Amino acid sequence: MTAEDAARSVGDGTRAVRAGLPEPVKHEPALPGPVFAAHFHLPGEATGPYRYAREENPTWTRLERAISELEAPAAPEGTVETLTFASGMAAVSATLFSQLRAGDSVVLPSDGYQVLPLIQEQLTAYGITVRTAPTAGEAQLEVLDGARLLWIETPSNPGLDVCDLRRTIDAAHARGAVVAVDNTLATPLGQRPLELGADFSVGSGTKQLTGHGDLLLGYVSCRPEAAVAVRRWRKLIGAIPGPMEAWLAHRSLATLQVRADRQNANALALAEALRTRPEVTGLRYPGLPEDPGHATAARQMRRFGCVVSFTLPSRGRAERFLESLTLVDDATSFGGVRSTAERRRRWGGDAVPEGFIRLSAGIEDPQDLIHDVLRALERSG
């Protein structure tokens, strides 16, 4: 068995610990420190991997290799390429704007991340026709004819709806569309869009991938030929990650499986505790057997994620609930080691009820977390 074969056959935790690390060098660290450089020595011809730091950096290279190994562990070496960015939105923008031209059509989820309407406005301003449809079922396929690109977000944020990725991707390809999947909520340990046929897997490393709430990062994984246009866009707009952020992200990958497993277990425990509460409606978590998306999620996801969503009777009740929490931070991100929750309508960008709560389970002891949430529900009544 070759070293490459061995790397593909190991478990998620082992792969996450070793992903992207260089070959061991005596007296050198396993993960070399961040390379801080705006330029590199470049005598003679402008050849070699590192020329100017807006284009490449050795610290990015190691992280990008690591993410590729997690997104597509079964892929032969060199057949999947990852590009990192300064934020998740930089990665989203690079994918969309590098692939679309005036006169093209694109299908976006109508229930996706709240910044997508701003993306829609900009695409429209560039002469690109935007159609939208909800994530669940086959609604996106119903408006896909003639589209150049289909953007999928499954599970959707914040509503946690799910679509059948393989079926949707195959149908989109049959109609001549390329497919990009926002894999932020699932992470590569929860879902592998490239293995299900997607052309692009896009993620915000700010969330569960790095998991500590201390950096902004984004990435795009795709075939090398598709990466050419994305790389060019990154070079043009300069939305590059800092070397320190890239190094911190790579360091954090080693604990991804441990964090994800604990967070997923906590999310399921919270969902089970919430489903009997009379003040809670619209409870969603793909890991619950009764969730509308569970059957589909179970076919394509290996972990169901750390986010639970539900609705309380009113804005006031939701705000009192959040104020009563002691272990859960009122914050807008998700996927961190510390649990967070927020009333999503405060931003105005999501079509959800005033009392809609998005809760991200951290790695606290489950009994403490459940006690805190149930106590907050009692105090908010």
C-alpha positions as CSV (number, residue, x, y, z in Angstrom):
1,M,0.0,0.0,0.0
2,T,1.4,3.4,-1.0
3,A,1.5,6.4,1.4
4,E,-1.3,8.0,-0.7
5,D,-3.5,4.9,-0.3
6,A,-2.8,4.7,3.4
7,A,-3.8,8.4,3.8
8,R,-7.1,7.7,2.0
9,S,-8.0,4.7,4.1
10,V,-7.6,6.2,7.6
11,G,-10.5,7.5,9.7
12,D,-11.7,11.1,9.9
13,G,-9.9,11.9,13.1
14,T,-6.5,10.6,11.9
15,R,-6.9,12.4,8.6
16,A,-7.8,15.7,10.3
17,V,-4.8,15.5,12.6
18,R,-2.3,14.9,9.8
19,A,-3.9,16.7,6.8
20,G,-1.6,19.0,4.9
21,L,1.4,18.4,7.1
22,P,4.8,18.3,5.4
23,E,7.1,15.3,5.6
24,P,8.9,15.2,9.0
25,V,12.2,17.0,9.2
26,K,14.5,16.4,12.1
27,H,14.4,19.1,14.7
28,E,11.6,21.0,12.8
29,P,8.0,21.4,14.0
30,A,5.3,19.1,12.6
31,L,3.4,22.2,11.5
32,P,5.9,24.9,10.4
33,G,5.0,28.4,11.6
34,P,3.3,31.1,9.5
35,V,5.4,32.6,6.7
36,F,5.1,36.4,6.9
37,A,6.3,37.8,3.5
38,A,5.0,40.3,0.9
39,H,7.6,39.1,-1.6
40,F,10.0,36.2,-2.1
41,H,13.6,36.2,-3.5
42,L,13.1,35.8,-7.3
43,P,16.4,36.1,-9.2
44,G,16.3,35.4,-13.0
45,E,13.1,34.1,-14.5
46,A,9.9,34.5,-12.6
47,T,9.4,30.8,-12.1
48,G,8.7,28.7,-9.0
49,P,5.7,28.4,-6.6
50,Y,6.2,31.6,-4.6
51,R,6.7,34.9,-6.3
52,Y,4.4,37.5,-4.6
53,A,2.3,37.1,-1.6
54,R,-1.0,38.1,-3.2
55,E,-0.7,35.0,-5.3
56,E,0.7,32.3,-3.1
57,N,2.1,31.7,0.4
58,P,3.6,28.5,1.8
59,T,1.3,28.7,4.8
60,W,-1.8,28.8,2.5
61,T,-0.4,25.9,0.5
62,R,-0.3,23.6,3.6
63,L,-3.8,24.6,4.6
64,E,-5.2,24.2,1.1
65,R,-3.7,20.7,0.8
66,A,-5.3,19.9,4.2
67,I,-8.7,21.0,3.2
68,S,-8.5,19.1,-0.1
69,E,-7.7,16.0,1.8
70,L,-10.8,16.5,4.0
71,E,-13.1,17.5,1.1
72,A,-12.1,14.6,-1.2
73,P,-10.0,12.0,0.6
74,A,-10.6,9.4,-2.0
75,A,-9.6,11.6,-4.9
76,P,-6.2,10.9,-6.6
77,E,-3.5,13.4,-5.7
78,G,-3.7,16.5,-7.9
79,T,-7.3,16.0,-9.0
80,V,-8.8,18.4,-6.4
81,E,-7.5,21.9,-5.7
82,T,-8.4,24.2,-2.8
83,L,-8.0,28.0,-2.8
84,T,-8.3,29.9,0.5
85,F,-9.7,33.4,1.0
86,A,-10.0,36.1,3.5
87,S,-13.6,35.1,4.4
88,G,-16.4,32.8,3.5
89,M,-18.1,35.6,1.5
90,A,-14.9,36.2,-0.5
91,A,-15.0,32.5,-1.4
92,V,-18.6,32.7,-2.4
93,S,-18.1,35.8,-4.5
94,A,-15.0,34.4,-6.2
95,T,-16.9,31.3,-7.2
96,L,-20.0,33.1,-8.6
97,F,-18.2,36.1,-10.3
98,S,-15.5,34.0,-11.8
99,Q,-18.0,31.6,-13.4
100,L,-20.8,34.0,-14.6
101,R,-20.9,36.5,-17.4
102,A,-23.5,39.1,-18.6
103,G,-26.3,37.2,-20.2
104,D,-25.9,34.1,-18.0
105,S,-28.6,32.8,-15.6
106,V,-28.0,31.5,-12.1
107,V,-30.2,29.8,-9.6
108,L,-29.8,30.7,-5.9
109,P,-31.6,29.4,-2.9
110,S,-34.4,31.7,-1.7
111,D,-33.9,30.5,1.9
112,G,-30.1,30.6,2.1
113,Y,-27.5,32.8,3.8
114,Q,-28.8,36.3,4.4
115,V,-26.1,38.0,2.3
116,L,-27.3,36.2,-0.9
117,P,-29.9,38.9,-1.6
118,L,-27.0,41.4,-1.8
119,I,-25.2,39.0,-4.2
120,Q,-28.3,38.8,-6.2
121,E,-28.4,42.6,-6.6
122,Q,-24.8,42.7,-7.7
123,L,-25.3,39.9,-10.2
124,T,-28.3,41.6,-11.6
125,A,-26.4,44.8,-12.0
126,Y,-23.8,42.9,-14.1
127,G,-26.5,41.7,-16.5
128,I,-26.9,38.2,-15.0
129,T,-30.4,36.8,-14.6
130,V,-31.0,35.5,-11.1
131,R,-33.8,33.0,-10.3
132,T,-34.5,31.8,-6.7
133,A,-36.2,28.8,-5.2
134,P,-36.3,27.1,-1.8
135,T,-33.9,24.4,-0.9
136,A,-36.3,21.6,0.0
137,G,-37.6,19.1,-2.6
138,E,-36.9,19.8,-6.3
139,A,-37.9,23.5,-6.4
140,Q,-34.5,24.6,-7.7
141,L,-34.7,22.2,-10.6
142,E,-38.0,23.6,-11.6
143,V,-36.4,27.0,-12.4
144,L,-33.0,25.6,-13.7
145,D,-33.6,25.4,-17.4
146,G,-31.0,27.5,-19.3
147,A,-29.0,28.4,-16.2
148,R,-25.3,28.4,-16.2
149,L,-24.8,27.7,-12.5
150,L,-26.8,26.3,-9.7
151,W,-25.9,27.3,-6.1
152,I,-27.0,24.9,-3.4
153,E,-27.0,25.4,0.3
154,T,-27.9,22.2,2.2
155,P,-28.6,22.2,5.0
156,S,-29.9,25.7,4.4
157,N,-29.0,28.5,6.8
158,P,-30.9,29.2,9.0
159,G,-33.9,27.0,8.3
160,L,-32.0,23.7,8.0
161,D,-33.9,22.4,4.9
162,V,-32.2,19.7,2.9
163,C,-32.2,18.7,-0.8
164,D,-31.0,15.5,-2.4
165,L,-27.6,16.5,-3.5
166,R,-26.7,13.7,-5.9
167,R,-30.1,13.8,-7.6
168,T,-30.1,17.6,-7.9
169,I,-26.5,17.7,-9.1
170,D,-27.0,15.0,-11.7
171,A,-30.2,16.7,-13.0
172,A,-28.3,20.1,-13.2
173,H,-25.4,18.6,-15.1
174,A,-27.9,17.0,-17.5
175,R,-29.2,20.5,-18.3
176,G,-25.7,21.9,-18.8
177,A,-25.3,23.7,-15.5
178,V,-22.3,23.7,-13.2
179,V,-23.1,23.2,-9.5
180,A,-21.6,24.8,-6.4
181,V,-22.5,23.7,-2.9
182,D,-22.1,25.8,0.2
183,N,-20.8,23.2,2.6
184,T,-20.3,25.5,5.6
185,L,-22.9,24.1,7.9
186,A,-22.0,20.5,7.2
187,T,-18.1,20.8,7.0
188,P,-16.1,18.2,5.0
189,L,-16.6,15.7,7.9
190,G,-20.4,16.0,7.6
191,Q,-20.8,16.1,3.8
192,R,-18.5,15.8,0.8
193,P,-20.2,17.6,-2.2
194,L,-17.4,16.8,-4.6
195,E,-17.9,13.1,-4.1
196,L,-21.6,13.6,-4.8
197,G,-20.7,15.2,-8.1
198,A,-20.6,18.9,-7.3
199,D,-18.2,21.1,-9.3
200,F,-17.4,23.4,-6.4
201,S,-17.5,22.9,-2.6
202,V,-17.4,26.3,-0.9
203,G,-17.1,26.9,2.8
204,S,-16.6,29.5,5.5
205,G,-13.7,28.4,7.6
206,T,-14.8,31.0,10.1
207,K,-17.4,28.5,11.4
208,Q,-17.1,24.9,12.6
209,L,-14.2,24.1,10.3
210,T,-11.8,26.1,12.5
211,G,-14.2,26.3,15.4
212,H,-12.8,28.8,17.9
213,G,-14.4,32.0,16.8
214,D,-11.1,33.8,16.4
215,L,-10.5,34.1,12.7
216,L,-12.2,34.8,9.3
217,L,-11.5,32.4,6.4
218,G,-13.1,31.0,3.3
219,Y,-12.2,28.3,0.8
220,V,-13.2,26.8,-2.6
221,S,-12.4,23.2,-3.5
222,C,-12.8,22.1,-7.1
223,R,-11.0,20.4,-10.0
224,P,-7.7,22.1,-11.1
225,E,-9.2,23.2,-14.4
226,A,-12.1,24.9,-12.7
227,A,-9.7,26.5,-10.1
228,V,-8.0,28.6,-12.8
229,A,-10.7,31.2,-13.1
230,V,-11.3,31.2,-9.3
231,R,-7.5,31.7,-8.7
232,R,-7.5,34.6,-11.2
233,W,-10.4,36.2,-9.4
234,R,-8.6,35.9,-6.1
235,K,-5.5,37.6,-7.6
236,L,-7.6,40.4,-9.1
237,I,-9.6,41.3,-5.9
238,G,-6.8,40.4,-3.5
239,A,-9.2,38.7,-1.0
240,I,-6.4,36.6,0.5
241,P,-6.1,35.1,3.9
242,G,-3.4,36.4,6.3
243,P,-0.7,33.9,7.0
244,M,-1.5,33.9,10.7
245,E,-5.2,33.2,10.0
246,A,-4.2,30.4,7.7
247,W,-1.8,28.9,10.2
248,L,-4.4,29.1,13.0
249,A,-6.9,27.4,10.7
250,H,-4.6,24.6,9.9
251,R,-3.8,24.1,13.6
252,S,-7.5,24.0,14.4
253,L,-8.2,21.2,11.8
254,A,-6.5,18.7,14.1
255,T,-9.4,18.8,16.5
256,L,-12.2,19.0,13.9
257,Q,-13.5,15.5,14.4
258,V,-13.4,15.7,18.2
259,R,-15.2,19.1,18.1
260,A,-17.7,18.0,15.4
261,D,-18.7,14.8,17.2
262,R,-19.2,16.6,20.5
263,Q,-21.1,19.4,18.9
264,N,-23.3,17.1,16.8
265,A,-24.1,15.1,19.9
266,N,-25.0,18.2,21.9
267,A,-27.1,19.5,19.1
268,L,-29.1,16.3,18.9
269,A,-29.5,16.3,22.7
270,L,-30.8,19.8,22.6
271,A,-33.2,19.1,19.8
272,E,-34.6,16.1,21.7
273,A,-35.0,18.2,24.9
274,L,-36.8,21.0,22.9
275,R,-39.2,18.8,21.0
276,T,-41.5,18.4,24.0
277,R,-41.6,22.0,25.0
278,P,-45.0,23.6,24.3
279,E,-43.6,27.1,23.6
280,V,-41.3,25.7,20.9
281,T,-42.6,25.4,17.3
282,G,-40.9,24.8,14.0
283,L,-38.1,22.8,15.6
284,R,-35.5,21.7,12.9
285,Y,-32.5,19.5,13.2
286,P,-31.6,17.0,10.4
287,G,-30.5,14.4,12.9
288,L,-34.0,14.1,14.4
289,P,-35.8,11.1,12.9
290,E,-39.0,13.1,12.6
291,D,-37.3,16.1,10.9
292,P,-38.6,16.6,7.3
293,G,-35.1,16.4,5.9
294,H,-33.8,13.5,8.0
295,A,-34.2,10.7,5.4
296,T,-32.4,12.7,2.7
297,A,-29.8,14.0,5.1
298,A,-29.1,10.5,6.4
299,R,-28.3,9.4,2.8
300,Q,-25.7,12.1,2.1
301,M,-24.5,13.4,5.5
302,R,-22.1,11.6,7.8
303,R,-22.7,14.1,10.6
304,F,-25.8,16.3,10.9
305,G,-24.2,19.5,12.1
306,C,-24.2,21.6,15.2
307,V,-27.1,24.0,14.5
308,V,-30.7,23.7,15.8
309,S,-33.4,26.1,14.8
310,F,-36.8,26.7,16.4
311,T,-39.4,29.5,16.9
312,L,-40.6,31.0,20.2
313,P,-44.1,32.7,20.3
314,S,-42.9,36.3,19.9
315,R,-40.0,38.6,19.5
316,G,-40.2,39.5,23.2
317,R,-40.2,35.9,24.3
318,A,-37.2,35.2,22.1
319,E,-35.3,38.2,23.5
320,R,-36.0,37.2,27.1
321,F,-34.9,33.7,26.3
322,L,-31.6,34.9,25.0
323,E,-31.1,37.2,28.0
324,S,-31.7,34.4,30.4
325,L,-29.0,32.1,28.9
326,T,-25.7,31.9,30.8
327,L,-23.7,29.3,28.9
328,V,-24.8,30.3,25.4
329,D,-23.5,33.5,24.0
330,D,-25.8,35.9,22.0
331,A,-23.7,36.0,18.9
332,T,-24.2,35.8,15.1
333,S,-21.8,33.1,14.1
334,F,-22.1,29.3,14.6
335,G,-19.8,26.3,14.8
336,G,-17.6,27.4,17.7
337,V,-16.6,25.5,20.8
338,R,-18.8,27.9,22.8
339,S,-22.5,27.6,22.2
340,T,-24.2,30.6,20.5
341,A,-27.7,31.6,19.8
342,E,-29.5,34.6,18.2
343,R,-32.8,35.9,17.1
344,R,-32.3,35.9,13.3
345,R,-34.9,38.5,12.4
346,R,-32.8,41.2,14.2
347,W,-30.7,41.4,11.0
348,G,-33.8,41.7,8.7
349,G,-32.3,39.5,6.0
350,D,-34.0,36.2,6.7
351,A,-37.6,35.3,5.9
352,V,-38.3,33.8,9.4
353,P,-40.7,34.6,12.2
354,E,-39.8,37.3,14.8
355,G,-39.2,34.6,17.4
356,F,-37.0,32.4,15.3
357,I,-33.9,31.2,17.1
358,R,-30.7,29.7,15.5
359,L,-28.8,27.9,18.2
360,S,-25.3,26.5,17.6
361,A,-24.2,23.8,20.0
362,G,-20.7,24.0,21.4
363,I,-18.6,21.5,23.3
364,E,-19.9,22.2,26.8
365,D,-21.1,19.2,28.9
366,P,-24.4,18.3,27.4
367,Q,-26.3,18.2,30.7
368,D,-25.1,21.7,31.5
369,L,-26.1,23.0,28.1
370,I,-29.5,21.4,28.2
371,H,-30.1,22.7,31.8
372,D,-29.2,26.2,30.7
373,V,-31.5,26.2,27.7
374,L,-34.5,24.7,29.5
375,R,-34.0,27.1,32.5
376,A,-33.9,30.1,30.0
377,L,-37.2,28.9,28.5
378,E,-38.8,28.8,31.9
379,R,-37.5,32.2,32.9
380,S,-38.6,33.8,29.6
381,G,-42.2,32.7,29.9
